[in-house]
């Protein structure tokens, strides 16, 4: 399921709703069902799910979508199904019943099939003819307003997933070489020999299996002091991380954000160095504490994710997902997490964010994410006295 806190669009009719949904999601849905939640006549949330397989019970998915909509403090909702009537009608009816059971008013229940929309609730032929109403998204005032506001509706979900897909060709070759140099650089910093590409922590997700030498891995979220960490070059700080790594990680993260704000592209060595450092939880959490829903944050972590070596995508993918989620781009967050979880199915932060997204949890629920209070190297600087 993809969920998102929706952008502000003026929706006054079924035709407006059909035109608005692709911009609420970020792509034109197909073989899908969408619930658009409303609070005091304002669209506040949209969630999409795949249509159930033919013959499958639509009840569980319907109840889940209804519960997600109800968590948004909404008072009403519209259901829109995309696909042939044989597959859409049953699930739209089930979702309508589930929404009613949660106390939400169902404003309308629509089906979109082959360029026409149909209403299940309106029986007035003058406005909702039984043969459906043709629509042209490009001619809609809602579409025009969305485009003017800078919103984009991609052709389909695959086009959205392509935005987080790995870069290949010469870029991949250059990044592979740069990442090899970064691993050697990290080994020199920690005093450990370079780890193979599938090892942890220098080679991948930091929390999904025993580390080198059979040690327990560092937890992916809020690591505590102690554990089985070795004493490494540069000394340890709470959480078992070498101080030199955390210091280098803080510098690399700050430099990346600074370059992004200036509109400058990180070179291969900068991206590679950042990705190997992000495998250390303290560094990743420092980056997490500095990431919000700004366009610059989304651009930065999209670039890092696409250029990162396959075993190093977990942290940048989660950071992109979080930034997208905070900005209301739930579908972008979902495809980023899908890519991470397909490669690192047990990565704790990805699992946490995926669960929050599926449950329709508001992004503000993680306002207390790791920051200056987590034992990291980021501390508020004391102001120098003025002379």
N, C-alpha and C positions, 0 to 999 in steps of 0.2 A: 504494500500500500504506500502511496505517496501522499503526504499531507503537507499543507502549507498555510500559513497565515496570509490571507489573500490581500492583494492590492486593492485600492479603493476605485471601484468602477460603478457607474450609475446603471442599475439594472431595473427596468420598469415593465418588462414583458418576457414571455417565454423566448421570443426571438433574441432579446438582449442577453438572456441567460446563456443560450446556446452560443452566442458570439463571444461571451465573456469567458467561458470555461477554459478555452485553450490558453488565454492569457493568465488566468488564475493558476494554471498548472505549469505553464511554460512550454507546452507542446500540445498538438492536436491529438486527443485520445482516440483509440480504436479498440474495439472489443473490451470495453471498460464500463465501469459504473462510477459515477462521481456524485458525491454529496456536497452541496454548497450550504454552509450554515450561515444563518442571519441572526443578528442581534439588533433589535430596535431599527429594523428596516435597512441595516447596513451589512453587507457581506463581510464576514469576519474570518472565514475559514473554508477551505476546500480540501477534500480528500478523495483519492482515486484508488480503485482496486480493479484487478482483472475480473472479467466475467467468469463465473464458475464453469467448469467443464460441462459439456452436455450430459444431462442426467444426474449431475451432482446436486446435493442439497444446498440451496442458497442460504439457508438459515444461519449457520455460524458466521459466514462473512457478513451477512446483513446485520446481525446483532453487533458484530465488532465495529462496523462503520457507524452504526447508530450510537454506540457508546462513545466512540471518538468524537462525534459531532456534539453529543451532550456535554462532554468535558469542556467545551469551548464557551460555556455559559451562554449558549445560543438560545433563542426562543422559537426559532422556526428553521426549516430547511427545505431545499429543493433537491430532488433526485433526478439525475440525467443518465440514461443508459445509452451506450454506443454499440450498435450492432444489429443483427436481424432480430425480428420480434420473437422468434422461437427461443433465443438465448437471453433476451433482455427482459421480457415481460415478467417472468417469474422472480428474478432477482430484484427488479424495481418494486414489485409488490411486496416482497419480503422486507426490503429496507424501509418502505413506507410504514409497514406494520410495526417494525422495530423502532422507528423514530417515534411513532405515536405512543408506543409503550414507554418510552423514556420521558414523555411529556412534551415533546416538540411538535409544533404544528407543521404539517406537510403542506407547503405552499403550492407545489406542483410536482408532478411526476412525468418526465419527458423521455422520449426515445428519439435518437438521431440515427437515421438509416439512409444511406445513399443520397445525401444532400437534402434530406427533408427531416423536419422534426414533427413529432406526434405527441399529443398530450393524453395521458391516461385519465386525467381528472376533469378536463374541460370537454363538455359534450355539445357545445354550441358550434354548429357548422360554420357560422359566419366568421369566427376567429380561429377555430381549431377543426378544420375539415377532416373527415375520416381518411382521406387520401394523403394527409400530411401537408405541411407547408414548406415549400422550397425556401432555402436561405442561401445567402451569399455572404460569408464572413467578411470578405474584403469591402463590401458595400455598407457594413454596419457602422453606425456612429460609435458604438461601444468599441469596436476594433480600432477605429480611427483615434479615439481618445486614448486607448491603451498604447498604440504605437507612438502617439504624441508624447505620452508620459515615459517613453523609453522601454516599454515592456515588449517582450518577444514571445511569439508562439512558434516553436519549431515544428517541422512537418510531422514528426512522430517521436515516440520515446527513444527510438534507436538513435535519432539525431542528437538527442540530449546525452545519451550514453557516450556517443562519439566525442563529446567535448571533454571527457575525462579519460579517454583511451590513451594508451602509451604511444609516444612518438617513435617512429621506426626509422630505418635507413641511416643516413649519415649522422643524424642526431643521436640515435641509439648507440652507434659505434663510438662516437665521441664521449657519450656519457659513461659507457662501460669503461673506457680508458681512464676518464676522470675519477670514477668511483674507485678504481683500483688504486690510484694515487691517494685518494682520500682515506682508504682503509689503512694504507701504510702510514699515513700521517697520524691517524688515530692510534695506531699501534705504538708509534713513537711517543705519543702523548701519554698513554696509559702504562707503557712498559710491558704490554702483552704482545705476543706475536700476532700478525694479521690473521683475522679469522676468515674461514672460507665463506663464500657468499650466502650459504644457507645457515650460518651459525648465528648465535645470539650472544651478546648484544650487538657486536660490531656489524653483523651481517643481516639483521632482519628485525621482525617484531620482537619486542623485549619481554614478552610475558607468557609465551605459549608452550614452553617446555624447558627441560633442564638446560642450564647454560653450560659453558665450557667447564670441563672437569667434574660434571655431575652436580653442580651447585643448583640450588633452587633459584628460579628466575625472579627478577624484580617484578612486583605487582604492577599492573598497568595503570592503576589509579591510586593516588594518595599513598605512595610507598612510605612505610614507617621505618624508624631507625633499626639498626641491628641486622640480623640475617646472617647469611653465610658468605658475604662479600669478602674478597681478598683485599689485603692492603696493597694499593696500587701506587704507581709513581704519582707524586703530587699530593698525596694524602687523601683521606676520605672525609666526606661531610655526611650528615644524617641521611639515611637511605642507602648507604653503601656505594655511592657514586664517587669516582675520583674528582677531587676539586678542580683539577685542571680541565676535565671534560666539561663540567658544568660552567666553568668560566668561559671556555671556548664556545660552548653552545650558546650562552647568553650573547656573546659578541656576534656570533654568526646570525642569530635570529634578529637582533637589532639591526645589523647591517642589511639583512634581506628586506626588512620592513622599510628601512630608510631608502634603499635603492628603489623599491616599488613606489614609494610616495613621490620620488623624483621622476618616475616614468622610465627608469633604467632597467634593462634586462640583466638578470644575473648570468654570469658566464658559467661554463660547464663545471669548472672547479668549485665555484661558489655553491652551485646546486648540489654537487656531489658531496662536498664537505658538510653542508647542512643536512642532507639525508642520512649520512652515517651518524652524525651527532644526535639526530632526532630519535635514533633507536634507544637512546638513554632516556629513561622516563623523566628525570628532572628537566632535561632540555626540552623534551616534548611538552611537559606541563608548563614550562616557562613560555613556550610559543603559544600554547593554548590560552594562557592568561592574557596574552597580548592580542588575541584574535577575536574579532567581533564580526558583525555583518556588513562591514564596509566593502564597497566594490573593490578597493585595493587589496583587501584580505582575500577575497574570492579569487582575484586575478593571480595573486602570489601563489596560493596553495594549488590552484589549478595548474600553473606552470611547473611547480615543483613536482606535483604528482605525475604529470605526463612525462616528465623527463627522468624521473627516478628509476633506478634499476628495479626489476620486479620484486626482489626480496626486501626492498626498502620503501614500499608504497604505503605501509600501514599508517604511520604517523601523518604524513602529508595528506593522505586520503581522509583521515578523520578530521584533520584541521580544516580541510576544504568543506567537508560535510557540516561541521559545526558553523563555519562562517555562512554557508548557504542557508542553513536552518535559521540562524539568527536574522538573516535578511528576508526571510519569508519564502525562499526558494526551496521548498521541501522536496520537489522532484529532483533537483540537482543534488541535494544532500543524499537522496536515496540511491541515485546511480553511483555516486562516489563510494558510498558504503557497500554497495553490491560488489564493486570492484575490490575493495579491501577484503571483504569477508570471503570472496571466492578464493583469494590467495592465503588469507590468514583467518580462518573461520573462528578461532578462539581468541582473537585480539580483543582484550577487555573493553577498551574505549569504544571500538567499533560496535561491539555487542550492546554496550550501554546506549550509544546514540541511536542505533537501529531500533532498539526497544522503545526508546522515547519517541522516535518518529512514528513508529507503528501505533503507539498508544495515543498519538495526538497531543503529547505533552507540550505545553507552551515553552518556547526557547528560554523565557525568563526563569524557568525552573532551575537552570544551571548557572544563574548569576553568581553563585558562590563557588564556581569552579576554581581549580588551583591558581593561587596568586601569591602574594607576598607572605601569606601565612602558612605555606606548605613546606617550609624548610628549604626552599630553593635559593638560588643565588641572587634572585631579584629582590632588592631591598630599596626602600625609598631613600633617596639621597638627602642628606642633611643640607639645608641651605647654608651657604657660606655667609657669614656676617658681612654686611655692606661696610665698606670703608669710607 
